[in-house]
Amino acid sequence: MNAFLKFRDGKVLQRFLDIINGFTYDHSEELGNSFEYLLMTMGAQGDNGQFRTPRNIIDFIVEVTDPQKDETILDPACGTGGFLVSAFKHILKRNTAGYETAKVELENYVAEGIPVYWGAKLSSSERNTIEKNIVGYDNTPLMVRLARVNLYLHHFGNPQIHEYNTLITDTRWKDKYDCILANPPFMTPKGGIDPHDKFRIPANRTEILFSSYILQHLNPDGKAGFVVPEGIVFTTSNDYVVLRNWLIYEAGLWAVVSLPAHIFQPYSGVKTSILFIDREIARKRKEILLVKVDNDGFSLNTNRNPIKDNDLPAALEWMELCKKDLEQFKKEIETKSDNPFVSKLRLLHRDEFAKLDNYKATSTVFAFCKKQSEKTVKAIEEIELSINAESLKIVGEKNKSKIQKSEDTIETLKERKEKLLNELLKKTGISKLYETEKQLKEWFEETIKEDVIQYGVNLINTNKLSKDIIELIDNSRDYILSFDKYAAADKEKGVSQYDIVSIGQVAEVIAGQSPESEFYNSEGQGLPFYQGKTEFGNMYIGAPVHWTTKTTRIALKDDILISVRAPVGPVNFATQEICIGRGLAAIRASEKIYKEYLYYFLKNQQDEIKGNGGAVFDSINKSQIEQIQIPLPPVEIQQMVVAEIERYQKIIDGCNLLSENYAPTFKIQDTWEDVRLIDIADFVRGPFGGSLKKEIFVESGYLVYEQSHAIQNDFSIARYFINEEKFQEMKRFEVLQDDILMSCSGTFGKVALVPENAPRGIINQALLKLTPKTDLVRPLFLKLLMETPHFQIQLSKGVSGVAIKNVASVDEIKSFEIKLPDLETQDRLIEEYEAEQMTLNGSIALANKMQDEIKFVIDKVWGK
């Protein structure tokens, strides 16, 4: 709605009329323009309840939609009639001598000293028809009166403005129009709208209902331009998705223009878009144009002052070209890529909006199959119990009729069981019941996962999926119309100057297949066998652990091996002929691609590769590997890229070697004093397991420190919490700054120093807490001593347990003797250690910087 105008003082209108009564008018349009200006000025009062549409946005929508003199035109929420007046002016301009050659500046009314009369090419009967064809509805009497005055002052003898509630009243429902222009109200009253029952989408949201109204009231060749809130473009609630599907595939949507937030200031900062419908255009093409407008010539604040930046003229120019000549539009996009506005255009096939990502497609269908399987298993279990009960009735029963009755019941139950299995097969394709989720996942991956991806992502129906799964996938499509979504995807992909090829075009992919375990051996008989990435090195696969005398799938020396099961994506080179199992695939580069180039691109695309498989099982298959895309420059360029990457990679490898092999360098001196641990630290062993049962844990509170805190030296881990009462009860186990935590089972003997600002909490049963006596030992120095081989060897000698190793008793650890220097020496050694840490951190930073350089090289080839 363009405005809801409240004159603060009724004298304002009277003063306006008095003043204009004394004007002389050299041009017939000036009186109407004066009233339009009054409406614009009064609309800026700020308390008008509903905001008016800026004149430049109205004119833009009208120019793109291009209403004609013989078309019926409607604004179903017309307010003061802004769209209707703009449409009228547009028709007049279109029918003014000189318009076609753009020689006449129509806004000035004069060209070369000769008065210009708008619409001079229109006959009297044509003007009368235009006036009858321009119609507006509004449910507010004041708006109806103002719109009528507005049109009257633009020389409409009998303005067709009707008081009519578009959403609740249906007396004009049968009226259809050639062109609809609108900025309907977005606000939905509390509790929603209670509309009549003729809307295609039975919603109670205002924006859905108005959109539906516009689409349902266009003639078969109709067109429209109307403003919508951003929810229409991307909200995934059902009604919004249904509307977007309708827009894309049936309603005739040909363009969406994204407007900046705050364009409706000072009334609202809401983010909006403009939907353009043209059913004639949509029937002739399958593309939809997305346009991004960042500026409209006015500041995006409450003042809305004029500024230089204005995307509307460029948007109009490109959209008119797209309407007129689609092929020329496509050529211009390619040849004028340096034009700044080209980056604000996206022309997409309508099916692009229907595509799911791999993860959503596979996870949705697997969840459905799992639910159906579990439901069937539960029902069959109940049937089996009933069959067993009936079978027990027969045992020892001599009454033939009772026996027959039980047998009949058993037969009926078996038939019901068979029916349930058939229903499961029909709905999902599952032909038998699986005992574990892992087995069900394996069935899914091997049987229908690829078909799900083909249909969900590529919209290719392989005719292997059930009707229910097809329907499920279709109902999962969101049809997002947001420019930013597709622009972000394009930015991520980049626009490479080289051809983009799939791996299947430049390499052979061999999927691994494991031989039966009876053919495995560790004596070197047959071919080396690799099941997954366990033996992967930095670049080349390590020495084999197993061999096989039966070969299934073979990888050759210099083949690229890729992990296809969790974790997905890591790559290595094969160093000899090997047999590969199901966790690996081999990629054999052709002469078209330099193998090291392919290797580095795959290595630096692991996240994308993982996403390519959908993450239901964290796996990918041969077909998906073949579909991975990479840019393909000439081989000599590939070699230059590899040479640059390898320079950086060698530095990374050196830094990693330093990090992996670093250990504190101070040597324990014989002259240092022998002390027992109990003499320099207080000990607390974690509480018995029964004290910390899972049922006492709460969502937040005091942290329960676990073995992982010590093993990983990571104090950000936060899984279990206890409340205040439990904390006070177990306060002797409290963790404080500079305490040392030591793991006491499984991976035993790992230590961590509690940092400043660590969360308050207690240790669990798998930890031992040492509180250093700081007048004798520095906490960090004690931690370093406990990490030395001398201490760890003492610890291992006291270990008991086989299946789960446990540290020796606390009393035994207390008696451990260590060499301890004086505090001054401790401080000097800690200073040396911290200097080494700075060097180590610098090495890590350098490795990260070199990794960024590699990413830059690869991004450059992609065109990012």
N, C-alpha and C positions, 0 to 999 in steps of 0.2 A: 504494500500500500504506500502511495507516494507521500501522504501526510495525513495527520489528524490535527486540523488547524483550530486552535483556540485563540481568538483575538482577546488579548488581555483587556482591551478597552474597545467597546463597540464604536467609539468615535474614530478609531483608526480607519475603518472601512469608509466611514462618512467623509473623512478628510481626504482620503484617496480619490473618492468619486468627485468631490468638490474641485480638487486640483485638476484632475484630468478633464473635467468638463470645460475648463478654460483653455485646453491645448488646441492647437491646430494640427492636423495629421496629414502629412504629405504622402504617407504610405499606409495602406490599409492594415498592415501587420503591427503597427506600432502600438495601437491600443491593447491588443491581445498580449503583446510582449510586456507592456507595462504591468498588466495584471499578473502575468507569470512572475515578474520580478517581485511584485508584492508578495505572492505566495512563497517564493523562495526566501524572502527576507523574514516574513512572519514564521516560516517553518523553522528558522534558526533561533526562535525563542527558547527552545530547549525543553519545554514541558508539554510537548505535543502528543505524548503517549505513543505514537507510532512515527517512525522516521521517514523522511522523504528521500526519494532517490535522487542523487546528484544529477544535474542536467547532462553533464558529459557522459555519464553511464547510460542514461536514457537514450541519448542520441546515438551512442555507440551500438547499443542493442538494436535500435531501429535501423541504422545503416546496414548492419550485418544481415538482419532479417529481411530488409528491403520490401516493405509492403507496396502493393501496386494499386492503381486507381480503381480496378474492377474487383478488388478483393474485399471480403468482409473481415473486419478487424475487431478484436475484443480485448479489453483489459478487465479480467474478472474481479479485480480488487483495485479499482482505478483511483481511489483517493481524490486528489484535486484534478486529475485528468492529464498528468504530465506525459505519459506514454501516448495517449490519444492525440494530444496537440502535436507532439514530435512526429508521430506517424503522418498526421495531416500535412505538416510542413514538408516532410520528406516527399510525399506524393506531389505537392505543389512544386517543389524543387525539381523533381524528376520530369515535370511537365512544364518547364520553363525554357523558352528559346535560349540557346547558348549553353545549357547545362551539359549537353553531350560532349562538347569540346572543351569544357572547363574554362571558357574565356570570360565568363561572367562571375564576378565575386558577388554571389547572391546576397550575402549578409549586408552588403552596402547599398543594395537597392538601385544602384546607378552604375552604368558602364559607359564609358566614353561620353559622358554628359547626357545619356539617354536614360530616362527612368525605366527600371526593370520591374515588371509586375509578375509576381509569383503565380505559377499555374496559368499563365496566359494562353497555353496551348489547350487548356481544358474548355470544353463547351459548357454551357449553362446546365444542361441535363447531366453531364458527367459530374459536375460539382455537387449537384443535388444528390446524385447516387452515392458519391463519396461521403457526404454528410450522413446519409441514412445507413451506410455500411460501417461507420465507426461507432462502436457501442461500448459502454462502460457499465460495470456493476459495482455497487458498494452498499454495505449494510448500515451505513451511518447517514442519517438525513442531512447533517451539515456538509459532509463530504459530497453528497449527491448535488446539493445546491451550489457548492463552490465549483465542482467540475462542470456543471451546466453553465455557470457564469463564465468560466474559463473558455469553454467552447463557443459560447455566444459571442464573446469578445473577439474570437477568431472567425467570426462571420458564419457560425452555424445557426441557421434559422430555427431549427428544432433539435437541439442536442439529444442524442439517444443515451441518456444516463438514467439507469434504473436503480431504485432502492431494492436490493436483492441480496440475500445471504447465500452466497455460492455454495457453502458446505452443508447447510441445514435445509434449505428450501429446494424443491425440485421442479417448480412450475416452469422453469426455462431449460430444463435438462435436455430437451430434444433439439435445442438450437445448436448448430455447428458453425464453425468459422474457418476461413481460409488462413487467417493469421492471428495469433494470440501473443500479446506482449504484456509482461507483468513483473512486478516485484511484490509478491504476496506477503502478508504478515507471517513471520516465523514463529511467534510466541504461541505456545499451546497453553490454554488455561489449565489450572490445577484440576486434575481428574480427567483431562483430555476433552476432545470434541465428541459430541454425540451426533454423527452425521446421518443422513438418510442412507438407504441401502443400495444405491445405484453405483457406488464407487467400485471399481475393479479391485482395488486393494482395500479391504475393510479395516482401515487403520483408525486411530484416534489422534494422530499427530497432524498438526496443521500443515506442515511442509509436505508431508506425504499426500494428504488429501488434495491440496492445491495442485501439486504436480500431477496427480491422477486426474483431476478435473481438466486440466489443460490438455493432457494427452487424449482424453476421451471426448473432447469437444472440438478437435481438429477434423477438418474434412480429409478424405483419403489422400489428397495432394497438399495437405496443409503444412504450415510452418509456424515456428514459435521461437521466441527468445525470452527467457525468464530467469530471474535471480533465485538462487537456492542457498540455504546455509550449508556449511561444509559437511554436515552429517549426511546429506543426500549423496555426497560424493564418496564417502568412505566408511560410514558406520556399518557394522556387520550384523546388526539386528535384522531379523527376518524380513520385515516390511521394506526396509531400505534395500536389501539385496534383491528382493522381488522387483522393486521399482527399477533398479539399475539393469537387471536382466531384460525387462520390458523395454527400457530406453534403448539398449544396445541392439537387441535383435528384432524388435517389432515397431517401436514408436517412431523411429526415424531420426535418432540422435546422430548428428554429423560433427558437432564440435562442442568442446567444453572449455570455457575461459576461466582460469583461476584468478580471482581478484585479491589484492592485498587486504589484510586485516585493517580495520580503522577507516576504510574508505567511506563508511557511513557516519563518521564523526560529524557533529558532536553527539549524535543520537546513540550510536552503538559502535563498539569495536569488533563486532562479529566478523568472522572470516566467511567469505561467500564465493560462489562461482556462478557463472552464467551458462545455462544449457541452451543450445541451439538445435532446434528440430527442423528438418526439411525432408519431407517424405519422398519427394521426387529425387533429391540428391542421394538419399540413403538407399533407394532401390537400385541405383546405378553403380554403387561402389560398396566396398566392405570395410573401408578405413574410417577411423574416427580421429579428428584432429584435436589435440590438447594444446592449449595456449596458456602461457604464464604472463600475467601482467603484474609488474612490480610497482609501477608508478602510473598515476593517471593525470599528472600535470598539477597536482595539488599536494600540499604537505599532509602527511597521515597523522595529524594531531587534531585537537579540537578546533584550532583556528582555520585549518584547510586553506592556507595561503597558497597562491600560485607559485609553482616551481618549474624549472626547465625540464626535468625528467618526466617524460610522458610516453608510455608504451602503446597507448591506444591507437595513434595513427599507424604505427607499424603493424600492430595486430590486425587492424582493419584491412590494410593493404594485402597482407599475406592471406587473410581469410577470404578476401574477395577473389584472389588468384586461385586458392584451393577450390572454391565453389565453381569458378569458371572453367578451369583447366587443371585437372588433378595431375596429369603427367608433367605438364610444365612446372607445376608446383614442386613436384619431386625433383626435377632437374635443377630448379633454382636452389632448393635446399642443399643439393650436392655441390653446385658450383659457387654458391655464395656462403660457404661455411664460415668465412671470416666476418660475415655480417653479425653483429652482436645479438640481434634478435633471433637468429636461427637457433641459438641455444635455448630459446624459450618456446620452441615448437616441437611437438612430437606427433608424428602421424603413425598410428598403430592399427593393425588389422583388428577387427572387433573381437576375434577369438583370443587375442592377447589378454583381454580383460577377464577371460574365463579360466585362464591357466592357473593351476595350483602349483605351489612349490613341491618338490619331491617329498619333503618331510611331512607336510600336511596330508598329502595324498596317501602315503603309505601308513602313517600313524593312524589316520582316521579309519582306513579300511581294516587294518590289523586289529584295532580296538573293537570294531564291529564283529569281526570273525571270532575274536576271543570271547566277547560277550555272548554271542550265539552259541559257541561251543560250550561255555560254562553253563549256560541255561539248559542246553541239551543234556549235558552230563548229569546235572542235578536231577532233571526229570527222569532220566533213565535209571539213576541210582534208586529213586523212589519206586520205579516200576520193578526193578530187580528185587527190592525188599518185598514188594507185594507178591511177586512170583514165588519167592522163597517161602513166604507165609502160606500161600495156597498149596505149595508142594508139601509143606509139613502137615497140612490138613489131610492130605491123601494117605500119608504114612499111617498104616494100621487101621485106616477107615474101611469098613466092610459095606457100608451103605453105598450102593452103586450110583444112586441119584446124586448123592453128595460128592462122590468122586467125579462124576461127570460134570457137575456144576463147577468144581474147582478146576478141572481140566479145561472147561470152556473159558473160565476166567483167565487162566494162564495163557490160553491162545489169544484171547482179546488183548491181554497185556503185551504179548509179543508183537501183535499187530500194531499196537500203539507205539511200541519201541521202534519198530521198523519205520513207521510213519514219521517219527521224530528224526530218525537218521536221514530219511529222504528229504525232509524239510530243511535240515541242516545242509545237506548236499546242494539242494536247490538254491538256498539263500547265499551260501558262501563258497561252494565248491569243495568243502571238506567232506571226504568220503569215509573217514573213520574218526574215532575219538582218540585224542592224544592225552597221555597221562601227565605230561608236564608242559609248561609254557614254552620251554626251550624247543621241544619237539614241534609244537604248533608254529613257532617262529621259523623253524627249519622248513616246514611244509610251506609256509607263506612265501619264504624267500625263493624256494625252488620252483613253486607252482604258479603263483599269480602276482608276485611283486612287480615283475617287469611289465605285465599287462596293466597293472594299476598305474604305474608311472606313465606308460604310453597314453592311457586314457586321461588320467588326471592332469598331466603336465603337457602332453603333446596333442590331446584331443583326438587320439587315434584309437578307435574301437577295434580291438583284435577279435571281438566276438567270443572271448574266453571267460569273460566276467559275467556273473549272474546279474539278473535284472535288478535285484536289490542293491548290489554293489554299485552298479551304474548309477542308480538313483541316488545312492548315498554320496557318491563323488560329485554328482551334479548339484546336490543340495549343499555341498561344502564350498562351492565356488562363490567368491565374494564380489566379483565384477567391479573392483575398485576403479574409480575414474579420476583419482588424484594425479595431477601432473607430477608432483614431487616424488611419488613412488617410482614412476618410470624414469624420471630424470636421474634419480639416485642410482637406479640399476644401470643406466647408461654410463653414468660417471664412473661407476665401479668397473664396468667392462672396459671403458675407454674406446677410442676410435683409432685403431691401428692403421698405419700407412701400408701395412703388408696384408696379404691374404690371410684370412682366418680359416683354419682347417681343423677337422676333427682328427684325433689320433688314429682312428681307423683308416684314414686316407693316407697316412704316412708311415704306418707301422702295423705289424701283425701282433695281435693280442692272444696269448695262450693262457687260458684259465687253468689253474692248478687242479689236480685230482689226486687224492691220497690213495695209495695202494692199501690192501688189507694189512693189518698190523703184524700178521704172521710172517710177512716177508721182510720186516725190519730187522736190523742187526747193528751192533756197535763194533764189529770187527773189521770194517772196511770192505765188506763184500758187496759188489754191485756199485750202483751210483750213489753219491752223496744225496741224502734226502733232507729237504727243508720244508717244514710244515707252515711256518709263519715268520715273523720278523725277529724272533728271539736271538738269532745269531747275526743280526744286522750290525755292521760297523758304521763308521762315519760316512763312507762312500762305497766300500766293498764288503760283501758278505763275509762273515768270519768262517773259521774252520768248522767242518761238519761234526755233529755228535752222533747222528744216525746215518745208516746206509740202507738201501733197499735192493733186493735182488729182482723185484718186479717193478718195472718202470711204467708209469701211467702217462704223465705229462712232463716233457723235458724242456728245460731252459738251457741255452747255449752260453758259452763265454761271451761277455759283453752285453748280454740281454739285460734290460732294466727290470729288476724285480720290484713289484709293488705290493704292499700289504693290503689285502682286500677285506680283512676282518679286523675287529678291534685290536689295536688302533688302525684306522683306515688312513692310507695315504703315504706313509714312509716309503722311501725308495732306496735301493742299493743296486750295485752292479754285480752280476754273477761273475765269478772268477774262473769257472770251469763248467763243464757240462754237468747238470744236476737234475734230479727229479724234484718237482715242486708239488706240494700238497694244496689242500683247499684254501689255506690261508694266504696263498700267494698267487699272483699272475705274472707272466713274463711279457714284456713289451719289446719286440724286435724291430729296431728302426730300419727303415728302407733307405735307399740312397738319396731320397728326397730330404732327409733330415739328419743333422749331425747328432749322434747319440748323446753326447755330453750336453748339447743344447736342450734336448728333450728331457734329459735327466734333471737339469737345474730348474727348468720350468715346472716340472712335476714336483720337485722338492719344495719349491716356493709357492705351490698352489694346494698344499695339503688341506687347508680349511675349505677351499672351494670344492675339492675332490670329495671330501667327507660329506659336504652338503649335497653334492650331486647324487649321492646314493640314498638320500633320505636317511634319517638317523634312527629308524625303528630298530635295526639290528646293528647299526654302525658298520655297515658292510656295503660293498659295491660288487657288481658282476661284470662280466666281459663286455656286454653291450654298453653299459654305462661308461666303462673305461674308453671304449671306442668313440663315444660321443663327446669326450672331453675336448674342448676347443683350445687351440693355441695359435698365436700369430706365426706365419712362416715366411721369414725373410730369405733372401738368397743364402746359399750355404756359406759363402765367404763372410757375410754379415753374421750368420749364426756363430762362426768360429771367432769372430771379433767379440761378440757378446760373451761367449764362454771364457775367452782369455781375460776379459775384464772381471767377470764374476769370480774366476779362480784366483785372481790377485787378492780379492777381498776374502775369499773362502780360506786361503792359506793363513791369513792373519787371524781369522776366527778360530781355525783349528789350533793355532799356536796358543791363543788365549784360553781355549778350552782345555788344552793340555796342562797349562799352568794351574787352572782352577781345579782340575781333577786330581792333580798330584800334590797339591799344596798341603803341607802340615806345619804346625808351629816348629821353629827350628832350634829353640833353646835346648841345651843339654843339661841333664841332671848331674850335678857335681857331687863327688864323694864327701866333700867338706861340708855339705849341707846337713843340717840336723835331722836325725831320724825321729819321726813323730808318728803316733797312731792317729787314725782318722778321728776317733772319739775325743782326742785331746784338742782338736781344732774345729770341730763341727758338732752340732746337735743333730740327732737322727729321729725321724718319724717315718714309720712304715705306714702305707695306706691302710684304710680300714678294711675289715673283713668284707668279702663280697656281699654277704647278706645285709650289710648296712646300707648298701646303695642299690637297691632293687629298682628296676626301671619304672615301676608304678609310682615311685615317689618323685620322679622328675617332673619339672614344670616347664612352661614355655620360655620363661625368662626369670632371671634372679641371679643367684650366685653360681659361678661356673664350676663344673666338675672337671678338673684337669685329668687328662688321659695319657696313656703311653705315647700317643702320637705327638703330644706336645714335646716330649723329650726326644723321640726318635727323629722328628722332622725339624726340631728347633723352631717351631712355628706357633706363636702365641695368638694367632688370629683364629685358630680352630675353636669353634663354640658349638657343641652338639647337645650337651646335657647340662641342666641347671637344677638347683634346689632352692627352696624358699628360705626365708629368714629364720624360721623356727628350726629347720633342719640344720642350717648353717651354724646357728648358735650351739646346737647340740653336738656338732662335730668340729667345733672351732679349733681344736688342737691340730687338726689336719690343714689349717689355713695356709695358703700360699702367699708369701710376701716377697717384695723386691729383694733381689740378690740371693734368694734361696736357690739351691741347685736341685733339679728334678732328675732322677735316674730311673730308667725303665727296668722293670724287675721280672719280666717274663717274655717268652718268645724272643724278640730282638732285644736282648738284655744288655745292660751296661751303657746305653746311650745316655748322654747327659745334656742338660740345657740350663742356662742361667736365666732366672726370671728377670725380665727387664722392668724398667720404670713404667708405671701406669698400666701394668698388666691387670686384667680383670680380677676382682676379688673372687676367691673361690677356695676349694679344697682339693686335695689329691684323691684319686681313687685307689683301689686295691692293687693296681699294677705299677704303682710308683713308690719310690723311696725319696723322702725329702731331707736334704741336708741344709742346715742353717749355719754358714761359716761363722766362726768367732773372729770378728774383724780386727781384734787387737793382735791376732796371731797370723791371720792369713787373709789376703785379698780374695773376695769371692771369685773374680774372673781367673785368678791364678790357680785357685783350687780346681776350678772347672777344667782348665788346661791340663793340670796334673792328672786328673781323672781320665783324660782322653789319651794319655801317653801309653805306649805299648807295655811299659813296666806295670802300670796299674791294671790294664785290661787283662794281662796274663794272670795276675793274681786273682782277678775276678773269675776268669774262666776255670781256674783250678778248683774253685769252690762251688761250681755249678752242679746242681742235681736235677734229675728229671730227664726224660728221653723224648716222649711225644711233644711235651711242652716244657722247654727249659726254664728253670727258675734260678734266680741268683741265690747264692748261699745265704744263710740266715743273717739277719741284721747284726747280730752279735759278732759273727765272723768278719763282716765287712768293717765293723767298728775297730777291729783289732788289726786291720791292714796297716802296714807301716809304709810311709812315704818319706822322701827326702824333701825338706822344706828350708829354703833360704830365709834370711831376715827380710823385713818389710821393704827396706831400701832396695835390695836386689830384686824382690818381687816387682816393685814399681818400675825398675829399669827394664826388666824383661817384658812386662806388660806394655811399656812404651814401644819397645822394639816390635812386639807382636802387632800392636795397633798400626805401626808404620807399614808392616808387611800387609796388613789388611787393606790399607789405603792403596797400596800397589795392586793388590788382588782386585779390589773394587774398580780401579782404573782399567785393569785388564778386561773385566766384565763389561765396563762401559764402552771400551774400544770394540769389543766383539759385537755389542749391540749396534754401535755406529756402523760397523762394516756390514752388518745384516741389513741396516737401512739403506746402505749404498747398493747392495744387491737388489733390494726391492725397487730402488730407483731405476736401476738398469732394466729390470724386467718390466716395470711400469712404462718406461720409455718405449719399449718395443710394442707394448699394448696400446700406446698412444694416450696414456693417462696423463 
